[in-house]
């Protein structure tokens, strides 16, 4: 089973009324052209209501970028 925020190999989670937070195929690129740096590439997840969830990953993996995007919704 994949953890929240992990990508690849599975179809996006179904967005349901019971999901407190969900995102499908989120991408974010900083810069453009030859200097473009992808921060997020196709991140999909659903967090059910009442589930405690942690976001973890190595430095520079896009955790803060993802949280800023979710917070801006």
C-alpha positions as CSV (number, residue, x, y, z in Angstrom):
1,X,0.0,0.0,0.0
2,X,1.3,3.5,-0.9
3,X,1.6,6.2,1.7
4,X,-0.2,9.5,1.1
5,X,1.7,11.6,-1.4
6,X,3.5,8.7,-3.1
7,X,3.1,8.5,-6.8
8,X,3.5,5.9,-9.5
9,X,2.0,2.6,-10.4
10,X,-1.5,3.1,-9.2
11,X,-4.5,5.0,-10.4
12,X,-5.5,8.2,-8.5
13,X,-7.7,7.7,-5.5
14,X,-11.4,8.1,-5.9
15,X,-12.6,11.5,-4.7
16,X,-15.5,10.8,-2.3
17,X,-17.7,12.8,0.0
18,X,-16.1,11.1,2.9
19,X,-12.6,12.4,2.0
20,X,-11.6,15.4,4.2
21,X,-8.8,16.3,1.8
22,X,-8.1,15.0,-1.7
23,X,-5.9,15.9,-4.6
24,X,-5.6,14.4,-8.1
25,X,-2.6,14.7,-10.4
26,X,-1.1,17.8,-8.7
27,X,1.9,19.3,-10.4
28,X,4.1,22.3,-9.7
29,X,7.1,23.5,-11.7
30,X,9.4,26.4,-10.7
31,X,10.9,28.4,-13.5
32,X,10.5,27.7,-17.2
33,X,12.3,26.6,-20.3
34,X,15.8,25.1,-19.7
35,X,15.7,26.2,-16.1
36,X,12.4,24.5,-15.2
37,X,12.5,22.5,-12.0
38,X,9.6,20.1,-11.3
39,X,8.7,20.2,-7.6
40,X,5.6,18.0,-7.8
41,X,4.8,15.5,-10.6
42,X,1.4,13.9,-10.6
43,X,0.8,13.6,-6.8
44,X,-2.6,12.1,-6.0
45,X,-4.1,11.2,-2.6
46,X,-7.2,11.1,-0.5
47,X,-7.3,11.5,3.3
48,X,-10.5,10.1,4.8
49,X,-12.3,12.1,7.5
50,X,-10.9,11.4,11.0
51,X,-7.6,9.8,9.7
52,X,-4.4,11.1,11.2
53,X,-1.9,11.5,8.4
54,X,1.8,12.4,8.3
55,X,3.7,13.7,5.3
56,X,7.3,12.6,5.2
57,X,10.2,12.6,2.7
58,X,13.7,13.7,2.1
59,X,14.8,17.3,1.9
60,X,13.7,18.9,-1.3
61,X,11.0,16.3,-2.1
62,X,8.2,18.9,-2.3
63,X,6.5,18.4,1.1
64,X,6.2,22.1,1.8
65,X,5.2,22.9,-1.7
66,X,2.4,20.3,-1.5
67,X,1.2,21.7,1.9
68,X,1.2,25.3,0.5
69,X,-0.9,24.2,-2.4
70,X,-3.4,22.3,-0.2
71,X,-3.6,25.2,2.2
72,X,-4.3,27.6,-0.7
73,X,-7.4,25.7,-1.7
